[in-house]
């Protein structure tokens, strides 16, 4: 595979253009073109410069292969990478704007028992430019530009564990939030991790004050180990310490994801233990009813029970919401669309 031009910061692009002996104003033309989601072959530069760039860089690192639209307006995208790998993303519409969920790896090696992304293991990391290009492609396809963006918020909750691809993800975040580009503010970005403690600590020093989100899904280490292999490596107490550090460094409260799984983590006793664990902490809890993955045996609890769980947390002073399930009819859960594609099944369409 060739290199990915969209991985470069503006400064790096500047250096590249200079090294090619091109005039300075070319930097702006290339940078703005790329940020608008253009292919290299569409950039408004001389044919010879385009040819030079195309010799080393992928013309279209991330192409929208297919789009599925849910009855609730959620759009699911299947992207094709230059090497033929597939990743998926989702665009959800809210009152305050449109949130795009991006993938950071092809597959995942974390092995969470409820998740479809990890079924085939990790294929490879995405480069910074491949993560960014998912957004550039969707913004363009949805009629957005750099002034009036169709994508206003970003969550790193697609396939992959962002902190297992640390360098590329941090580079992507810097390019995403840079002024003059697509420029999505860090406070409109959420990064979800299964709790890689060393990287969480390291990230608190990067100066990127985003919404740090941790997939907790259990109240004790023993129970967490049943569904999340990463719990063999890091304790919940260490995760809470890393969250506290992030809050001290950035002033941003942190978020816990808690997917409710029947017979596993969703009893009243779990709700009480969760409230006890998080009491007084500057955090928010996002409850999600498990999105059932057919390769997995785990099942969700009912909506009523989920609201009862939420009520217990609220009564105990925890800030909590039950996330609306969106796009369930188009394979909304992580990795479901790609998984069904890889098996040559008919993709779920609304
Ligand atoms: N690797 C990151 C991002 C993963 S996806 C992480 O672990 O946080 C974002 C969220 O969806 C995570 O909280 C993940 O645990 C959760 N998730 C994955 N599969 C799910 C499913 N089938 N139902 C509900 N939540 C799921």
Boltz pocket constraint, residues with backbone or C-beta under 6 A from the ligand:
constraints:
  - pocket:
      binder: B
      contacts: [[A, 112], [A, 114], [A, 115], [A, 116], [A, 156], [A, 157], [A, 158], [A, 160], [A, 161], [A, 162], [A, 192], [A, 193], [A, 194], [A, 195], [A, 213], [A, 214], [A, 215], [A, 216], [A, 257], [A, 259], [A, 288], [A, 289], [A, 290], [A, 291], [A, 292], [A, 293], [A, 333], [A, 334]]
      max_distance: 6.0
